[in-house]
């Protein structure tokens, strides 16, 4: 399990886990999820 490189459904679950602390690197992914 590579949390650093999530893909597909894992991205959603992983995003929820880091929902509290979303690093700048995931700024784009975070915005797309919302």
Secondary structure, DSSP 8 states (H G I E B T S, - for coil): --GGG--THHHHHHHHHTSSS--GGGHHHHHHH-
